[in-house]
Amino acid sequence: NIKNIAQHFKEVEEIIVTENERPVGIIKPRDILSLFYEREEIPLLVSGMNFEEAYDILKDFLEKMKKIGVKSVNLIVERVGAKNKFEGKIKATFFNKQIFVSSSAFDKVSLLKNLKDLLEREILKEKEKKIEKGRKVKGEELWIWQFI
């Protein structure tokens, strides 16, 4: 039962599943969280602001990121100083690598737009590096095969 499993996660980081006194698997918190996400969507974790508000702003961006291979996005927003200035950090998991960007603005909507623009640029740079690296490897392989 999911409630019992969730209670155990307050004390441990993972649960070992046994059958006939032999380990047959491990359950981690992300396994339980994945039950609540639709498989087609990128998991979005939000801290410091309303989830629905952030999701409404980032929805199209998340769709675009899914198409180029982003696996998850974490967003942290904090209010800074006496003025209504906000600082934000966003992290995306992409090609088994994590990409971080940060920005600040005087309203949350501008902050999120800045963050998604910065993140998109960094992800596209990373994707280009990966494609270029693949071209170099393929070129070297072709060169080696010509001499064998």
Buried (B, 14 or more C-beta within 10 A) or exposed (E): EEEEBEEEBEEEEEBEEEEEEEEEEEBEBEEBEEEEEEEEEBBBEBEBBEEEBBBEBBEEBBEEBBEEBBBBBBBBBEEEEEEEBBBBBBBBBBBEEEBEBBBBBEEBEEBBBBBBEBBBEBBEEBBEEBEEEEEEEEEEEEEEEEEE
